[in-house]
Structure formats: C-alpha cells, structure tokens
Amino acid sequence: MLRPIHSDRREEVLPVNPLYSDLVPPGGVPRFQLSDASMTADAATALIRDELILESHARLNLATYCTTWMEPQARELIAECLDRNLMDHDQYPQTADIETRCVNILTNLWNDPDGVGVGCSTAGSSEAAMLAGLAMKFAWRNRRRAAGLATDRPNLVMSTAVHTCWPKFCRYWDVEPRYVPISEPGYNIDPAAVAAACDENTIGVVAILGSSALGTYDPVAEISAQLDRLQADQGLDVPIHVDAAVGGFVTPFLDPERVWDFRLPRVRSINASGHKFGLVYPGVGWIVWEDRADLAEELVFDCELLGGCLPTFTLNFSRSGAPVVAQYYNFLRLGFEGYRAVQHTSREVARYLAKEIALVPGLDVITDGTDLPVVGIRIRPGEDAMTVFDIHDRMRRHGWHIPAYNLPPDLEHIGVLRVVVRHGFSQDIAEHLVRDLRTEVAALLDGDPQP
C-alpha cells in the first residue's frame, strides 16, 4: 500500500509515557525519521507495544481470511527460521527440500494425475497470480508466434468478483481484462458467458474457488465443459487457472467429490494461500502447474549468486523460509484428518451463524457457509430503516469488525456484510456476535440514533 510522505511533520516526536523518559534518547523519539541516538531493546519494545495495543482483537476481526493464531510450537519454529533465506539453497538445503515436499503434498491434494508438474512457494496468492498469469501469457504468445500470428492483443477472461491481484496483473503486464459479471442466486459466473467472452487472443480463464466477496465457488467443471465445446466448435484451446487462494485448503477436505482441480485436463495451474485456510501466519502462497511444459522456459532464470545454480521463477528473490517451514509443520501436525476437522468446525460455526442471522428481522443471508465458511448478509429488499454500513458502524461499538461493501458489477446495487469464520472462532463467540447483531439491528429498526 502506498504511504504518504509527511515532509511538513519531520520534526514531530512520539508521545512517550513518563515512566519511559529515562529510557529514550534526549529530545524524544522522532516519528518520521531516525533519532540521532539509539535506545535500549526494552525501551523500543515498550514503545511499540504501547502503539500496537490500539489495534483490534484478532478474534473479533471477521473481515480477514488470514490466519491470526498458530500453536506455540509453530511460533518457535518460525522464530528459529526467520533468518533462513529460502533462495539460498546451497546454505539451507533442508529448507529448500521442505519447500519441495510442500509442493508435492499440494499436487497430490489437488489430484495431479501424473506428478510431472512444477511449483513453488510465493509471498502470497497475489504473487502466485502474477506468476500464473505470466505463464499463460507466454504460453499463448509462443503458440501464436509459432503459427506466425500477431501477439499484441492478449486478453484474460475472469469474473467481476476476482481479487484485486488479477486486475493488477492485467494492468502491469499489458493484458486486456474481460470481465464476466456475477449474478444471483449463486453470486458466481455463467459458464456459457465465460466461453462466449473468449477468442483467439484469450490467454486463459481465471476460475475462482472461493470469492473474496462472498466465499462462493465458480462452477469450474461446467466452465471447463463449455471451453471443451468451444474448442470442438472453433478450435480455440483455452486453459483454466484456478484461483484457489481461499478454497484450495478447504474443498479437498470437506468436498473431495467436487471436481475443480487437476482432474480436469483444462485446469493447467492452481494457486492457494497458505496464510488463509492453510493455517499459517502471513505470508505464504503456493502455485502449481500440472505440467512442466505449461511454464515457458524463458520465464525461468538460473542464478549462481548464492552458490550452485538455482533455477528460479518468482517476483521476489530473497525471502524468509520461516512461513514455508510453518506450512510444513501444519502438514505434519494436522495431516488430512486434522485439516478436515478444523475446516469442518469452521463450516459448522458458519452454518450456525447463517441460521441464526436469518432469523434477525430485516436481514437476509445470501451465502450460508455451504462453500467456504463464510456468511454473506444483505438488507432485506424493501427495508429502508438501515443499511449494511449502519450495521458495520454500530457493531464496531462492541469490538466487531464486519466489513460492509457493495458487490461488483452487475450487482453493485447490493450492499453486503461478510463474516469469515476462521480457526478459533467458536460457537460461543458466534453466539455473542448474534446477540450483539440482534441488539443493534433492533435499535436501527426502532429509529434509535447512533450513540
């Protein structure tokens, strides 16, 4: 995120607790520049902790998909591995081997039929999306060049509900975004409309396994079938990338019969966020290609700067191996049944919430945890005594952070609240949420002014 430069506040100092006055440098601590002198470790820690206390409690933050709790043993491993540069395979071969194991675990989890693919960890799913997009663009470009065709007008077909990283990819890498609007009642895209948006310049289709907006799944198998028909009719072979940033660590455990992954030959790559339902602290993402041939050779660089020869295809270079080690810890610690139990509990709490919220006057539940453990709420049509933004503001009084926003086109007239149920959000906590929600909605319906 861009941060402003406060040139007019260069001399501003931090307010300091009087008890720390003998611990900080003379003249105080500058807010926007380095102080001339150093301070003790205890003083620096105390100052930062005093500022961070203003932030909200993680258990009450229902906006984020990111993991906010890990076991003490995992935290210890993270602390031990923070100094390990994941890119330095010569110095840290075991960390590199652990990354390889994680990639292989995921290819198996996502039903790779032959195990000849490749993959890597990333700083998060945004970087993974950039890599997937680049691989699709280069593969399309190479096919067009081999056929003697123009390569100056690539496009990417996707839902209006895609994460911001996909419009970013298109803008950064000069690809035309072609949006297919989501629609009611499923709040996802029509597979036929996806195929209709494709042409000879389409580098690929992005299908979402769990939208950030409502947690709904795109019908990946149906999209694949429509693209099969497109190829049969027009000869256009359009690959699918599945953005499973959220659902990649949920669906295999809770809905193993759902076909969305490498069981579909048209699905050529998948990304997921380890720091969401992979249950790892930010930030770690994963990207896997079903076949090595899906990753153009010119995108892979050989680096000899750290010893040995390291083939690399990431936007970042030096990066801590700690999140990768933490991911492997979870794979060992939980196994398939452990992940299934955690995600099942989250889904059951989401379904409980959906059932109770549906009984609150003036509210409609539009996603109920059937896909991801996410509850989407809108104001009942015809109810004009409140908006979702009113509810958001009033729930902040109780410490809850429930995001309110309008859906993307063509449903931008619908305002929603979204509740993400993560590991550690128990039914007891859910009961408190419902109680506070009932109280504030009743006050709004009665015309009580905002306190």
N, C-alpha and C positions, 0 to 999 in steps of 0.2 A: 504494500500500500504506500502511496506517495505521502510523504510527511512534509509539512511546510517548514521553511527556514524563517526563524524569528530574528531577523537582523536587528530589530528595534528592542529586543529583550536580552541582548548579550550579557548585560551586567546583572541580570536577575539572579537571585540566590534562592536556594531551597529553604523553606521554614524548617527549623531544627528544634526538636524537643530540648528544653533547657537542661535535662539530665545528660544530654549528649554534648553539651557545649565545650567540655574539655577534651572531647574525642575528635572533633572535626578541625580542619585547618583554620587558622586565623582569617577572619573576614567572611567565613561561611563557605557554603558549597555552591558553586555556580550551577545553574540549571541547564544551560545550553552550551557550556564549554568546559574544558578540563580545568580543574583547580591547579594552582601552582605547586601545591604540596600534596603529599599522599596522606592517607589516614589508615587507622588500624583495620584489620579484617572485620573485627567485631562491630566497629562503628559503621562501616559500609553495609554490612549485613543488616544492622538495625534500621538504618535509614531506608533501605529498600523494602524491608518487611513492613515498615510503617506505611509506605505508599501502597503496597500491594493489598493491604488489609481493606482498601476501599473497593476492591473488586468483588463481584457477586460470588455466592457459593456455587460450586460446580454442580451439585446435585439439583439445584433449583434452576439451572440453565437448560431449558428444554429446546433451545434453538440449535445447538451444535450436534453434529453427528460424531464429533471427535471424542476419543477415549479420554476420560478425566481421572481414571483410577487404575492402578496396577498393583499387584502384590508387592510387599516389601522385598521379596527375593528378586523380583524383576527389576525393581528400582536399584538394588545393589549391583546387579549385572550391568545396568545402564551406566551407573556411575563408574564402574570399572572399565567400561569400553568407550567412554566418551572421547578418549584421546586416540582411538584407533581409526586411521584414515582408511575408509573402505576401498579406496582406489589403489592403495599401496599393497598389492597382492604379494609382493616379494617380502615385505616386512611382516605382513599379517595374513599368512596363507590360510589359517584356520577360519578367520573371519570371512575371507573370500569363499572358502568351502561351505560355510554355513549359509551364505547367500545362495550358492548353487543348490544346496539342499532345499531351501525355501522355495526357489523357483520350481524345482521338480515336484515338491509337495503340491504346489498350486496347479501345475499342469495336470497332475493326476486328479486333483479335486475337481478340476474343470473338464475332465473326461477327454483329454488328448488321446486320440485313438492309437497313435504310433510312437509318441515320445521323441520326435525328431525336431521339435521346435527349439526356440531360444527365448530368453527373457532376462530381466534384471530388476533390481530394486531401483526406486526413484525417491526423490524428496517428497513425493505425494502424487495423487492422481492427476493433478494439473500437469506436472512434468510428464507423467506417463501418457496423458492425452496428446501432448505435443509430439512425443516420440511416435505414437501410433499414427497420428495424422501425417507426420513426415514420411513414415514408411509407406502409407497409402499413396501419398503424392508422388514419391519417387518411383514406386512400382508402376503407377499409372503412366507417368512420364516416360519411363523406359519402354513400356509396351507401345506407346504412341510413337516414340522415336524409331523403334524397330520397324514399325509399319509405315514410316515416312509421313506421319500425321502431325498436325500442329499441337503444341503443348502449352499454349499461352492462356487458356481459359479453364483451369481446373475448378470444380465445384465439389462441395461436400453436403450431403443431404442429412438432415437431422431434425429432431423435434424442437419446437419452441421452448420446451422445458429443459433443454440441456443446461449443464453447468456453464458458468461464465468462461471456463477454460476453453471451450470449443469456439465461441466467437473470437476469443483471443487468438487461438491457433489460426483461424481464417484470416484475421487481420494481419497478424505478424508474418504469415507465410504466403500471403497473396493468393488466397483461395476464396472463391465465392461461396458464402453460406446460403444454402437453400433450406428454408425452414418449412416444416410441415406442422400446422397448428394442432395442439391437443384439443380434445373435445370431450364433452360429457357423454355418457355417465362414467366412463372408465378413466378419464383425465389422462389419456395417452393418445398415441397417433394411430391413424388408419393405415394398415399395411398397403392397401391399394394406392393410397395417396403418396406413400413413400416411393413406390415403384414408378408412379407417374411423374415424379419430380426428377428422376434420373435420366441422363442422356450419355452420349459418348464421352463427355468431359467430366463425368462423375468419378471422383477418385475412390469413393466409398460411402457407406451409410453408417451413421452412428445410432445404435440402439441402446436405450438406457435400461439398465436393470436396477431400478430404484431412483426415481427423480428426486432431486434435492427439494423440490417444491412440496411434494405430497407423498413421496415414497412409493409411487406406483411404478409398475413394470411395463415397459413396452412389450408388445407381443412378438418376441424375437423370432420364434419359429414361423409365425404367419408372415412376418416381413421377409424371411428367407424364402418362403414358398412363393411369394409374389415376385421376388427377384429371380427365382428359378424360371418362372413363367416369362419374365421379361427377357431373360437370356434365350429361352426357346423361341420367342417371337421375334426378337430384334437382334440377337447375338451379342447383347451387352452383358459382360461378366462383371458384376459389381460386388465387391467384397463388403462384409459387415465387420465393423469393430463394435464390440460390446463394452460400453462404459458401465462396468460393474463396481464403480467406486464404492457404492454402499451395499449393493446386494450380493457382491461376489463372496462375501464371508457369511451370508445368511441363507441364500437359496440352496446351496449344496447340502446344508444340514437340515433345513426344515422342509424343503420341497424338492427332494432329489429326483422326483419323476418329471419335473418341469424341464423341458428341453430348450436350452438357451445358449449353450456353450459350444465346445468343440465337437460335440456330437452332430452339430450342423456344419456340413463341409464349407458353407459360405462364410461362417464365422472364422476369420483369419487371425484375430487378435483380441485380447481381453485385458482390461486394466482393473485394478481394485486398490482400495485404500486400506493398508494395514492399520492406520491410525483411526479408522472408524470402527466398523464391526469386526475388524481383525484384532481389536482389543489392545492395541499398542499406542503409547503416547505419540503425539505428532513429533517428527513427521516421517512417515514411510509409506511409499506406494509400490505397486508391482505392475509390470507389463509383461505379457507373454504372447509370442507369436506361435501359431500352431506348426508352422514350417519355417525352417531357416531361410528358404527362398523368398518368404514374404518380407524379409528385411534386406533392402538393397545394399550391395557391398560398399557403395560409395558413402554410405552413412556411417560405416564402422571405421574408426580410426585406431591405428596402432600407436601406442605411447610407450616410450622407453625411458621416460624421465625418472621413474622411481625404481628402476632396476627391472630386468626382464623385459618382455614385450607384452603389453596389455592391450587387447582389443576392447575398445570402449564405444558405447553409443548412449550417451546421456548428455543432458544440457549442463548439468553441474559436473564438476570434477571432484575436488577434494570434499569428502563428506564423512561424517562420523559413522562408524559401523554399529554404534550402540542401538539404534532402532531396529536394525536387521537382527542383531543378537536377541533383542527383546521379542521380535516376532517369532524367532525360532524357539525361544523359551515358552511362548504360548503354545506353539505346535507340540512341543514335548509335554508340557504341563497338562494341556487340556485333551489333546487327541480329538478324534472325531466326536466321540460321545460327550466330551466336555464342552466343545463348541456348541453341539446340538442343545445341550442342557441350558447353556447361557442364553442362546438366541431364542429357545422355546420359552424361557421365563420372560424375556423381554416382550415377545409377541403376546403372551397371555396377559401381561400387565396392560399392553396397548389395547387389547380387546376388551378388558375390563373397563378401561378408561372410556373407550368408544361407547360401550353400552351405557355407562352412567351419564356421560355428557349428552348422549342422545335424549335423555330424559329432562335436560335443563331447558326451560321454556325459552323460545326464541333462537335456539341453536340447532343446526343440522350437522351431522357427522357425514363427511363425504369420502374419507378413507379411514378404515377401521382396524388397521393392522393386519389385514389379510395378506398383503405382500410384505413390506417391511414393517417393523414395529413402530409405526408412525400413525398418528391420528391427525386428520385434517378436519377443520371445523369452519363452517361459514355461518353467517346470519341467515335465519330462515327467510326466504323470499316474502316480501310484504311487511317485514318487521323493520320499522324506521326509527325506533327509540334508541338504537345503539348501532355502533359499527365495530368491526373487529379491532380497530385501532383504539376505541374506547376501552374495550376489554383488556387489551395489551397494557394500556396505561394504568388501569386500576389493579391489575394483577401484580404490577411492579411494587405496589404498596406492601404486598405480602412476601416480596423477595423473588417471585417467579418471573422468569424471563421467557415469555412465549411470543415468538416473532409473529408479526402481522404484516401482510403484504397482499398485493393484487396478483392474480395468476397471469401467466404470459398470454400473448395473443393466441387465439381469438377469444379468450376467456378473461380478458383484463378487467371486465366489469365485476368480477367476483373477488371479493376480499376474503382472505382465509387466515386462520390461526393454525400453526403446526406444532404438534407436540412430538418430540423424538424421545422414545423410551430406550435408554441405554442400560448397560450392565450396571447394577447398583441402584436403579430406580425401582424400588419395591412397591408392592400393592399398598403397603401402609402409607408410603409417600404419595402414591396416587390418590388415596382417599383424602388426604389433606388438600391436594390440588383440586379435587372435585368439590370439596366443601368450600374452599375459597372462591372457586369459579361460580358456584351457585349463589354465594353471598353477593358478589359483585354484579352478576347479571341481574339478580333481583333488584338491586339498588338502581341499576340503569333503567330497568323496565318501569320502576316506580318514579322515575324522574329525579332521583337524588343527584344533586350537583357533585362534581368531582371535589373531594376534600382538598 
